[in-house]
Amino acid sequence: MWRIWLLFDPRRALVGLAAFLFTLAIVIHFIVLSTDRFNWIEGPMASNDVSVYELIEGEGQPTQLLG
């Protein structure tokens, strides 16, 4: 196993690995932010003018049917 490091420069390999993992983390965060459920910046978007809290409590009823 130690011979693999004779083929690759350890500093360059670790910097490349860190750059790849950082890029992957940024991409995953942007994908999650693009979803309605996991958008922690804007919060969940309610449809049909009914808030999410009303739907959870069961008090609000949608006034429009999607058709």
mmCIF file of the N, C-alpha and C atoms, coordinates in Angstrom:
data_MODEL
# 
_entry.id   MODEL 
# 
loop_
_atom_site.group_PDB 
_atom_site.id 
_atom_site.type_symbol 
_atom_site.label_atom_id 
_atom_site.label_alt_id 
_atom_site.label_comp_id 
_atom_site.label_asym_id 
_atom_site.label_entity_id 
_atom_site.label_seq_id 
_atom_site.pdbx_PDB_ins_code 
_atom_site.Cartn_x 
_atom_site.Cartn_y 
_atom_site.Cartn_z 
_atom_site.occupancy 
_atom_site.B_iso_or_equiv 
_atom_site.pdbx_formal_charge 
_atom_site.auth_seq_id 
_atom_site.auth_comp_id 
_atom_site.auth_asym_id 
_atom_site.auth_atom_id 
_atom_site.pdbx_PDB_model_num 
ATOM 1   N N  . MET A 1 1  ? 0.817   -1.197 0.000   1.00 0.00 ? 1  MET A N  1 
ATOM 2   C CA . MET A 1 1  ? 0.000   0.000  0.000   1.00 0.00 ? 1  MET A CA 1 
ATOM 3   C C  . MET A 1 1  ? 0.860   1.260  0.000   1.00 0.00 ? 1  MET A C  1 
ATOM 4   N N  . TRP A 1 2  ? 2.006   1.197  0.625   1.00 0.00 ? 2  TRP A N  1 
ATOM 5   C CA . TRP A 1 2  ? 2.856   2.378  0.688   1.00 0.00 ? 2  TRP A CA 1 
ATOM 6   C C  . TRP A 1 2  ? 3.417   2.740  -0.675  1.00 0.00 ? 2  TRP A C  1 
ATOM 7   N N  . ARG A 1 3  ? 3.429   1.796  -1.603  1.00 0.00 ? 3  ARG A N  1 
ATOM 8   C CA . ARG A 1 3  ? 3.977   2.076  -2.937  1.00 0.00 ? 3  ARG A CA 1 
ATOM 9   C C  . ARG A 1 3  ? 3.064   2.967  -3.769  1.00 0.00 ? 3  ARG A C  1 
ATOM 10  N N  . ILE A 1 4  ? 1.787   3.047  -3.386  1.00 0.00 ? 4  ILE A N  1 
ATOM 11  C CA . ILE A 1 4  ? 0.867   3.920  -4.130  1.00 0.00 ? 4  ILE A CA 1 
ATOM 12  C C  . ILE A 1 4  ? 1.307   5.371  -4.003  1.00 0.00 ? 4  ILE A C  1 
ATOM 13  N N  . TRP A 1 5  ? 1.895   5.732  -2.836  1.00 0.00 ? 5  TRP A N  1 
ATOM 14  C CA . TRP A 1 5  ? 2.325   7.113  -2.628  1.00 0.00 ? 5  TRP A CA 1 
ATOM 15  C C  . TRP A 1 5  ? 3.615   7.422  -3.383  1.00 0.00 ? 5  TRP A C  1 
ATOM 16  N N  . LEU A 1 6  ? 4.254   6.409  -3.938  1.00 0.00 ? 6  LEU A N  1 
ATOM 17  C CA . LEU A 1 6  ? 5.392   6.661  -4.817  1.00 0.00 ? 6  LEU A CA 1 
ATOM 18  C C  . LEU A 1 6  ? 4.916   7.124  -6.187  1.00 0.00 ? 6  LEU A C  1 
ATOM 19  N N  . LEU A 1 7  ? 3.685   6.797  -6.545  1.00 0.00 ? 7  LEU A N  1 
ATOM 20  C CA . LEU A 1 7  ? 3.116   7.225  -7.828  1.00 0.00 ? 7  LEU A CA 1 
ATOM 21  C C  . LEU A 1 7  ? 2.495   8.610  -7.739  1.00 0.00 ? 7  LEU A C  1 
ATOM 22  N N  . PHE A 1 8  ? 1.930   8.949  -6.573  1.00 0.00 ? 8  PHE A N  1 
ATOM 23  C CA . PHE A 1 8  ? 1.228   10.213 -6.401  1.00 0.00 ? 8  PHE A CA 1 
ATOM 24  C C  . PHE A 1 8  ? 1.934   11.064 -5.352  1.00 0.00 ? 8  PHE A C  1 
ATOM 25  N N  . ASP A 1 9  ? 1.938   12.366 -5.573  1.00 0.00 ? 9  ASP A N  1 
ATOM 26  C CA . ASP A 1 9  ? 2.438   13.297 -4.561  1.00 0.00 ? 9  ASP A CA 1 
ATOM 27  C C  . ASP A 1 9  ? 1.370   13.432 -3.476  1.00 0.00 ? 9  ASP A C  1 
ATOM 28  N N  . PRO A 1 10 ? 1.681   13.124 -2.231  1.00 0.00 ? 10 PRO A N  1 
ATOM 29  C CA . PRO A 1 10 ? 0.656   13.155 -1.182  1.00 0.00 ? 10 PRO A CA 1 
ATOM 30  C C  . PRO A 1 10 ? 0.016   14.527 -1.001  1.00 0.00 ? 10 PRO A C  1 
ATOM 31  N N  . ARG A 1 11 ? 0.797   15.589 -1.085  1.00 0.00 ? 11 ARG A N  1 
ATOM 32  C CA . ARG A 1 11 ? 0.233   16.921 -0.906  1.00 0.00 ? 11 ARG A CA 1 
ATOM 33  C C  . ARG A 1 11 ? -0.758  17.246 -2.009  1.00 0.00 ? 11 ARG A C  1 
ATOM 34  N N  . ARG A 1 12 ? -0.403  16.933 -3.245  1.00 0.00 ? 12 ARG A N  1 
ATOM 35  C CA . ARG A 1 12 ? -1.295  17.211 -4.365  1.00 0.00 ? 12 ARG A CA 1 
ATOM 36  C C  . ARG A 1 12 ? -2.552  16.344 -4.287  1.00 0.00 ? 12 ARG A C  1 
ATOM 37  N N  . ALA A 1 13 ? -2.388  15.084 -3.882  1.00 0.00 ? 13 ALA A N  1 
ATOM 38  C CA . ALA A 1 13 ? -3.542  14.191 -3.773  1.00 0.00 ? 13 ALA A CA 1 
ATOM 39  C C  . ALA A 1 13 ? -4.496  14.661 -2.681  1.00 0.00 ? 13 ALA A C  1 
ATOM 40  N N  . LEU A 1 14 ? -3.967  15.088 -1.527  1.00 0.00 ? 14 LEU A N  1 
ATOM 41  C CA . LEU A 1 14 ? -4.835  15.535 -0.433  1.00 0.00 ? 14 LEU A CA 1 
ATOM 42  C C  . LEU A 1 14 ? -5.501  16.866 -0.751  1.00 0.00 ? 14 LEU A C  1 
ATOM 43  N N  . VAL A 1 15 ? -4.800  17.763 -1.428  1.00 0.00 ? 15 VAL A N  1 
ATOM 44  C CA . VAL A 1 15 ? -5.427  19.031 -1.834  1.00 0.00 ? 15 VAL A CA 1 
ATOM 45  C C  . VAL A 1 15 ? -6.525  18.762 -2.858  1.00 0.00 ? 15 VAL A C  1 
ATOM 46  N N  . GLY A 1 16 ? -6.270  17.866 -3.798  1.00 0.00 ? 16 GLY A N  1 
ATOM 47  C CA . GLY A 1 16 ? -7.293  17.497 -4.781  1.00 0.00 ? 16 GLY A CA 1 
ATOM 48  C C  . GLY A 1 16 ? -8.503  16.850 -4.133  1.00 0.00 ? 16 GLY A C  1 
ATOM 49  N N  . LEU A 1 17 ? -8.265  15.976 -3.160  1.00 0.00 ? 17 LEU A N  1 
ATOM 50  C CA . LEU A 1 17 ? -9.367  15.328 -2.443  1.00 0.00 ? 17 LEU A CA 1 
ATOM 51  C C  . LEU A 1 17 ? -10.189 16.344 -1.663  1.00 0.00 ? 17 LEU A C  1 
ATOM 52  N N  . ALA A 1 18 ? -9.516  17.279 -0.991  1.00 0.00 ? 18 ALA A N  1 
ATOM 53  C CA . ALA A 1 18 ? -10.229 18.304 -0.232  1.00 0.00 ? 18 ALA A CA 1 
ATOM 54  C C  . ALA A 1 18 ? -11.050 19.202 -1.163  1.00 0.00 ? 18 ALA A C  1 
ATOM 55  N N  . ALA A 1 19 ? -10.487 19.571 -2.313  1.00 0.00 ? 19 ALA A N  1 
ATOM 56  C CA . ALA A 1 19 ? -11.223 20.404 -3.268  1.00 0.00 ? 19 ALA A CA 1 
ATOM 57  C C  . ALA A 1 19 ? -12.436 19.662 -3.818  1.00 0.00 ? 19 ALA A C  1 
ATOM 58  N N  . PHE A 1 20 ? -12.273 18.381 -4.120  1.00 0.00 ? 20 PHE A N  1 
ATOM 59  C CA . PHE A 1 20 ? -13.391 17.582 -4.617  1.00 0.00 ? 20 PHE A CA 1 
ATOM 60  C C  . PHE A 1 20 ? -14.497 17.465 -3.577  1.00 0.00 ? 20 PHE A C  1 
ATOM 61  N N  . LEU A 1 21 ? -14.132 17.187 -2.322  1.00 0.00 ? 21 LEU A N  1 
ATOM 62  C CA . LEU A 1 21 ? -15.143 17.037 -1.276  1.00 0.00 ? 21 LEU A CA 1 
ATOM 63  C C  . LEU A 1 21 ? -15.849 18.350 -0.984  1.00 0.00 ? 21 LEU A C  1 
ATOM 64  N N  . PHE A 1 22 ? -15.130 19.475 -1.030  1.00 0.00 ? 22 PHE A N  1 
ATOM 65  C CA . PHE A 1 22 ? -15.762 20.769 -0.824  1.00 0.00 ? 22 PHE A CA 1 
ATOM 66  C C  . PHE A 1 22 ? -16.751 21.068 -1.949  1.00 0.00 ? 22 PHE A C  1 
ATOM 67  N N  . THR A 1 23 ? -16.360 20.794 -3.181  1.00 0.00 ? 23 THR A N  1 
ATOM 68  C CA . THR A 1 23 ? -17.260 21.006 -4.324  1.00 0.00 ? 23 THR A CA 1 
ATOM 69  C C  . THR A 1 23 ? -18.487 20.112 -4.227  1.00 0.00 ? 23 THR A C  1 
ATOM 70  N N  . LEU A 1 24 ? -18.287 18.867 -3.837  1.00 0.00 ? 24 LEU A N  1 
ATOM 71  C CA . LEU A 1 24 ? -19.411 17.951 -3.676  1.00 0.00 ? 24 LEU A CA 1 
ATOM 72  C C  . LEU A 1 24 ? -20.367 18.434 -2.582  1.00 0.00 ? 24 LEU A C  1 
ATOM 73  N N  . ALA A 1 25 ? -19.832 18.935 -1.476  1.00 0.00 ? 25 ALA A N  1 
ATOM 74  C CA . ALA A 1 25 ? -20.674 19.444 -0.392  1.00 0.00 ? 25 ALA A CA 1 
ATOM 75  C C  . ALA A 1 25 ? -21.478 20.656 -0.844  1.00 0.00 ? 25 ALA A C  1 
ATOM 76  N N  . ILE A 1 26 ? -20.864 21.562 -1.602  1.00 0.00 ? 26 ILE A N  1 
ATOM 77  C CA . ILE A 1 26 ? -21.575 22.744 -2.098  1.00 0.00 ? 26 ILE A CA 1 
ATOM 78  C C  . ILE A 1 26 ? -22.699 22.323 -3.047  1.00 0.00 ? 26 ILE A C  1 
ATOM 79  N N  . VAL A 1 27 ? -22.426 21.383 -3.930  1.00 0.00 ? 27 VAL A N  1 
ATOM 80  C CA . VAL A 1 27 ? -23.450 20.915 -4.874  1.00 0.00 ? 27 VAL A CA 1 
ATOM 81  C C  . VAL A 1 27 ? -24.613 20.265 -4.134  1.00 0.00 ? 27 VAL A C  1 
ATOM 82  N N  . ILE A 1 28 ? -24.316 19.441 -3.135  1.00 0.00 ? 28 ILE A N  1 
ATOM 83  C CA . ILE A 1 28 ? -25.380 18.790 -2.372  1.00 0.00 ? 28 ILE A CA 1 
ATOM 84  C C  . ILE A 1 28 ? -26.217 19.826 -1.620  1.00 0.00 ? 28 ILE A C  1 
ATOM 85  N N  . HIS A 1 29 ? -25.571 20.834 -1.046  1.00 0.00 ? 29 HIS A N  1 
ATOM 86  C CA . HIS A 1 29 ? -26.321 21.869 -0.335  1.00 0.00 ? 29 HIS A CA 1 
ATOM 87  C C  . HIS A 1 29 ? -27.226 22.654 -1.276  1.00 0.00 ? 29 HIS A C  1 
ATOM 88  N N  . PHE A 1 30 ? -26.761 22.965 -2.470  1.00 0.00 ? 30 PHE A N  1 
ATOM 89  C CA . PHE A 1 30 ? -27.610 23.686 -3.415  1.00 0.00 ? 30 PHE A CA 1 
ATOM 90  C C  . PHE A 1 30 ? -28.772 22.823 -3.901  1.00 0.00 ? 30 PHE A C  1 
ATOM 91  N N  . ILE A 1 31 ? -28.552 21.531 -4.059  1.00 0.00 ? 31 ILE A N  1 
ATOM 92  C CA . ILE A 1 31 ? -29.645 20.641 -4.451  1.00 0.00 ? 31 ILE A CA 1 
ATOM 93  C C  . ILE A 1 31 ? -30.696 20.586 -3.346  1.00 0.00 ? 31 ILE A C  1 
ATOM 94  N N  . VAL A 1 32 ? -30.254 20.480 -2.099  1.00 0.00 ? 32 VAL A N  1 
ATOM 95  C CA . VAL A 1 32 ? -31.196 20.437 -0.982  1.00 0.00 ? 32 VAL A CA 1 
ATOM 96  C C  . VAL A 1 32 ? -31.934 21.767 -0.846  1.00 0.00 ? 32 VAL A C  1 
ATOM 97  N N  . LEU A 1 33 ? -31.227 22.876 -1.063  1.00 0.00 ? 33 LEU A N  1 
ATOM 98  C CA . LEU A 1 33 ? -31.882 24.181 -0.971  1.00 0.00 ? 33 LEU A CA 1 
ATOM 99  C C  . LEU A 1 33 ? -32.914 24.394 -2.063  1.00 0.00 ? 33 LEU A C  1 
ATOM 100 N N  . SER A 1 34 ? -32.787 23.689 -3.169  1.00 0.00 ? 34 SER A N  1 
ATOM 101 C CA . SER A 1 34 ? -33.755 23.866 -4.253  1.00 0.00 ? 34 SER A CA 1 
ATOM 102 C C  . SER A 1 34 ? -35.065 23.138 -3.990  1.00 0.00 ? 34 SER A C  1 
ATOM 103 N N  . THR A 1 35 ? -35.116 22.268 -2.987  1.00 0.00 ? 35 THR A N  1 
ATOM 104 C CA . THR A 1 35 ? -36.357 21.574 -2.656  1.00 0.00 ? 35 THR A CA 1 
ATOM 105 C C  . THR A 1 35 ? -37.196 22.429 -1.721  1.00 0.00 ? 35 THR A C  1 
ATOM 106 N N  . ASP A 1 36 ? -38.492 22.222 -1.745  1.00 0.00 ? 36 ASP A N  1 
ATOM 107 C CA . ASP A 1 36 ? -39.403 22.996 -0.894  1.00 0.00 ? 36 ASP A CA 1 
ATOM 108 C C  . ASP A 1 36 ? -39.341 22.525 0.550   1.00 0.00 ? 36 ASP A C  1 
ATOM 109 N N  . ARG A 1 37 ? -39.153 21.253 0.751   1.00 0.00 ? 37 ARG A N  1 
ATOM 110 C CA . ARG A 1 37 ? -39.205 20.694 2.102   1.00 0.00 ? 37 ARG A CA 1 
ATOM 111 C C  . ARG A 1 37 ? -37.981 21.059 2.940   1.00 0.00 ? 37 ARG A C  1 
ATOM 112 N N  . PHE A 1 38 ? -36.800 21.088 2.334   1.00 0.00 ? 38 PHE A N  1 
ATOM 113 C CA . PHE A 1 38 ? -35.572 21.278 3.095   1.00 0.00 ? 38 PHE A CA 1 
ATOM 114 C C  . PHE A 1 38 ? -34.923 22.632 2.870   1.00 0.00 ? 38 PHE A C  1 
ATOM 115 N N  . ASN A 1 39 ? -35.672 23.622 2.387   1.00 0.00 ? 39 ASN A N  1 
ATOM 116 C CA . ASN A 1 39 ? -35.112 24.955 2.184   1.00 0.00 ? 39 ASN A CA 1 
ATOM 117 C C  . ASN A 1 39 ? -35.131 25.692 3.516   1.00 0.00 ? 39 ASN A C  1 
ATOM 118 N N  . TRP A 1 40 ? -33.985 25.763 4.185   1.00 0.00 ? 40 TRP A N  1 
ATOM 119 C CA . TRP A 1 40 ? -33.912 26.375 5.503   1.00 0.00 ? 40 TRP A CA 1 
ATOM 120 C C  . TRP A 1 40 ? -33.723 27.884 5.432   1.00 0.00 ? 40 TRP A C  1 
ATOM 121 N N  . ILE A 1 41 ? -33.522 28.448 4.252   1.00 0.00 ? 41 ILE A N  1 
ATOM 122 C CA . ILE A 1 41 ? -33.353 29.896 4.118   1.00 0.00 ? 41 ILE A CA 1 
ATOM 123 C C  . ILE A 1 41 ? -34.711 30.580 3.976   1.00 0.00 ? 41 ILE A C  1 
ATOM 124 N N  . GLU A 1 42 ? -35.523 30.150 3.019   1.00 0.00 ? 42 GLU A N  1 
ATOM 125 C CA . GLU A 1 42 ? -36.819 30.771 2.782   1.00 0.00 ? 42 GLU A CA 1 
ATOM 126 C C  . GLU A 1 42 ? -37.929 30.112 3.575   1.00 0.00 ? 42 GLU A C  1 
ATOM 127 N N  . GLY A 1 43 ? -37.735 28.917 4.036   1.00 0.00 ? 43 GLY A N  1 
ATOM 128 C CA . GLY A 1 43 ? -38.769 28.200 4.767   1.00 0.00 ? 43 GLY A CA 1 
ATOM 129 C C  . GLY A 1 43 ? -39.719 27.516 3.801   1.00 0.00 ? 43 GLY A C  1 
ATOM 130 N N  . PRO A 1 44 ? -40.626 26.702 4.311   1.00 0.00 ? 44 PRO A N  1 
ATOM 131 C CA . PRO A 1 44 ? -41.568 26.002 3.436   1.00 0.00 ? 44 PRO A CA 1 
ATOM 132 C C  . PRO A 1 44 ? -42.562 26.962 2.799   1.00 0.00 ? 44 PRO A C  1 
ATOM 133 N N  . MET A 1 45 ? -42.901 26.720 1.551   1.00 0.00 ? 45 MET A N  1 
ATOM 134 C CA . MET A 1 45 ? -43.867 27.544 0.831   1.00 0.00 ? 45 MET A CA 1 
ATOM 135 C C  . MET A 1 45 ? -45.223 26.855 0.894   1.00 0.00 ? 45 MET A C  1 
ATOM 136 N N  . ALA A 1 46 ? -46.229 27.578 1.338   1.00 0.00 ? 46 ALA A N  1 
ATOM 137 C CA . ALA A 1 46 ? -47.580 27.025 1.433   1.00 0.00 ? 46 ALA A CA 1 
ATOM 138 C C  . ALA A 1 46 ? -48.285 27.197 0.099   1.00 0.00 ? 46 ALA A C  1 
ATOM 139 N N  . SER A 1 47 ? -49.058 26.195 -0.283  1.00 0.00 ? 47 SER A N  1 
ATOM 140 C CA . SER A 1 47 ? -49.821 26.280 -1.520  1.00 0.00 ? 47 SER A CA 1 
ATOM 141 C C  . SER A 1 47 ? -51.275 26.597 -1.197  1.00 0.00 ? 47 SER A C  1 
ATOM 142 N N  . ASN A 1 48 ? -51.972 27.218 -2.121  1.00 0.00 ? 48 ASN A N  1 
ATOM 143 C CA . ASN A 1 48 ? -53.390 27.576 -1.999  1.00 0.00 ? 48 ASN A CA 1 
ATOM 144 C C  . ASN A 1 48 ? -53.668 28.515 -0.831  1.00 0.00 ? 48 ASN A C  1 
ATOM 145 N N  . ASP A 1 49 ? -52.734 29.370 -0.487  1.00 0.00 ? 49 ASP A N  1 
ATOM 146 C CA . ASP A 1 49 ? -52.893 30.374 0.559   1.00 0.00 ? 49 ASP A CA 1 
ATOM 147 C C  . ASP A 1 49 ? -53.241 29.770 1.916   1.00 0.00 ? 49 ASP A C  1 
ATOM 148 N N  . VAL A 1 50 ? -52.842 28.554 2.176   1.00 0.00 ? 50 VAL A N  1 
ATOM 149 C CA . VAL A 1 50 ? -53.045 27.911 3.467   1.00 0.00 ? 50 VAL A CA 1 
ATOM 150 C C  . VAL A 1 50 ? -51.664 27.685 4.050   1.00 0.00 ? 50 VAL A C  1 
ATOM 151 N N  . SER A 1 51 ? -51.454 28.149 5.271   1.00 0.00 ? 51 SER A N  1 
ATOM 152 C CA . SER A 1 51 ? -50.136 28.003 5.866   1.00 0.00 ? 51 SER A CA 1 
ATOM 153 C C  . SER A 1 51 ? -49.879 26.550 6.241   1.00 0.00 ? 51 SER A C  1 
ATOM 154 N N  . VAL A 1 52 ? -48.629 26.230 6.356   1.00 0.00 ? 52 VAL A N  1 
ATOM 155 C CA . VAL A 1 52 ? -48.239 24.874 6.712   1.00 0.00 ? 52 VAL A CA 1 
ATOM 156 C C  . VAL A 1 52 ? -48.696 24.551 8.128   1.00 0.00 ? 52 VAL A C  1 
ATOM 157 N N  . TYR A 1 53 ? -48.661 25.532 9.014   1.00 0.00 ? 53 TYR A N  1 
ATOM 158 C CA . TYR A 1 53 ? -49.064 25.291 10.396  1.00 0.00 ? 53 TYR A CA 1 
ATOM 159 C C  . TYR A 1 53 ? -50.555 24.997 10.491  1.00 0.00 ? 53 TYR A C  1 
ATOM 160 N N  . GLU A 1 54 ? -51.368 25.632 9.653   1.00 0.00 ? 54 GLU A N  1 
ATOM 161 C CA . GLU A 1 54 ? -52.798 25.331 9.647   1.00 0.00 ? 54 GLU A CA 1 
ATOM 162 C C  . GLU A 1 54 ? -53.061 23.925 9.127   1.00 0.00 ? 54 GLU A C  1 
ATOM 163 N N  . LEU A 1 55 ? -52.293 23.500 8.135   1.00 0.00 ? 55 LEU A N  1 
ATOM 164 C CA . LEU A 1 55 ? -52.479 22.149 7.612   1.00 0.00 ? 55 LEU A CA 1 
ATOM 165 C C  . LEU A 1 55 ? -52.052 21.099 8.629   1.00 0.00 ? 55 LEU A C  1 
ATOM 166 N N  . ILE A 1 56 ? -51.003 21.409 9.389   1.00 0.00 ? 56 ILE A N  1 
ATOM 167 C CA . ILE A 1 56 ? -50.547 20.455 10.396  1.00 0.00 ? 56 ILE A CA 1 
ATOM 168 C C  . ILE A 1 56 ? -51.579 20.325 11.513  1.00 0.00 ? 56 ILE A C  1 
ATOM 169 N N  . GLU A 1 57 ? -52.141 21.439 11.929  1.00 0.00 ? 57 GLU A N  1 
ATOM 170 C CA . GLU A 1 57 ? -53.127 21.411 13.014  1.00 0.00 ? 57 GLU A CA 1 
ATOM 171 C C  . GLU A 1 57 ? -54.495 20.950 12.540  1.00 0.00 ? 57 GLU A C  1 
ATOM 172 N N  . GLY A 1 58 ? -54.736 20.954 11.243  1.00 0.00 ? 58 GLY A N  1 
ATOM 173 C CA . GLY A 1 58 ? -56.003 20.496 10.712  1.00 0.00 ? 58 GLY A CA 1 
ATOM 174 C C  . GLY A 1 58 ? -57.074 21.557 10.684  1.00 0.00 ? 58 GLY A C  1 
ATOM 175 N N  . GLU A 1 59 ? -56.738 22.806 10.976  1.00 0.00 ? 59 GLU A N  1 
ATOM 176 C CA . GLU A 1 59 ? -57.744 23.862 11.013  1.00 0.00 ? 59 GLU A CA 1 
ATOM 177 C C  . GLU A 1 59 ? -58.042 24.427 9.630   1.00 0.00 ? 59 GLU A C  1 
ATOM 178 N N  . GLY A 1 60 ? -57.055 24.499 8.787   1.00 0.00 ? 60 GLY A N  1 
ATOM 179 C CA . GLY A 1 60 ? -57.253 25.134 7.476   1.00 0.00 ? 60 GLY A CA 1 
ATOM 180 C C  . GLY A 1 60 ? -57.657 24.134 6.420   1.00 0.00 ? 60 GLY A C  1 
ATOM 181 N N  . GLN A 1 61 ? -58.554 24.531 5.566   1.00 0.00 ? 61 GLN A N  1 
ATOM 182 C CA . GLN A 1 61 ? -58.982 23.716 4.446   1.00 0.00 ? 61 GLN A CA 1 
ATOM 183 C C  . GLN A 1 61 ? -58.626 24.455 3.164   1.00 0.00 ? 61 GLN A C  1 
ATOM 184 N N  . PRO A 1 62 ? -58.078 23.771 2.165   1.00 0.00 ? 62 PRO A N  1 
ATOM 185 C CA . PRO A 1 62 ? -57.774 24.429 0.912   1.00 0.00 ? 62 PRO A CA 1 
ATOM 186 C C  . PRO A 1 62 ? -59.045 24.975 0.265   1.00 0.00 ? 62 PRO A C  1 
ATOM 187 N N  . THR A 1 63 ? -58.990 26.202 -0.212  1.00 0.00 ? 63 THR A N  1 
ATOM 188 C CA . THR A 1 63 ? -60.173 26.842 -0.799  1.00 0.00 ? 63 THR A CA 1 
ATOM 189 C C  . THR A 1 63 ? -60.288 26.576 -2.283  1.00 0.00 ? 63 THR A C  1 
ATOM 190 N N  . GLN A 1 64 ? -59.185 26.173 -2.918  1.00 0.00 ? 64 GLN A N  1 
ATOM 191 C CA . GLN A 1 64 ? -59.206 25.946 -4.361  1.00 0.00 ? 64 GLN A CA 1 
ATOM 192 C C  . GLN A 1 64 ? -58.751 24.525 -4.630  1.00 0.00 ? 64 GLN A C  1 
ATOM 193 N N  . LEU A 1 65 ? -59.356 23.937 -5.647  1.00 0.00 ? 65 LEU A N  1 
ATOM 194 C CA . LEU A 1 65 ? -58.937 22.620 -6.089  1.00 0.00 ? 65 LEU A CA 1 
ATOM 195 C C  . LEU A 1 65 ? -58.038 22.764 -7.296  1.00 0.00 ? 65 LEU A C  1 
ATOM 196 N N  . LEU A 1 66 ? -56.986 22.007 -7.294  1.00 0.00 ? 66 LEU A N  1 
ATOM 197 C CA . LEU A 1 66 ? -56.099 22.048 -8.464  1.00 0.00 ? 66 LEU A CA 1 
ATOM 198 C C  . LEU A 1 66 ? -56.744 21.224 -9.561  1.00 0.00 ? 66 LEU A C  1 
ATOM 199 N N  . GLY A 1 67 ? -56.815 21.776 -10.712 1.00 0.00 ? 67 GLY A N  1 
ATOM 200 C CA . GLY A 1 67 ? -57.494 21.027 -11.762 1.00 0.00 ? 67 GLY A CA 1 
ATOM 201 C C  . GLY A 1 67 ? -56.902 21.254 -13.022 1.00 0.00 ? 67 GLY A C  1 
# 
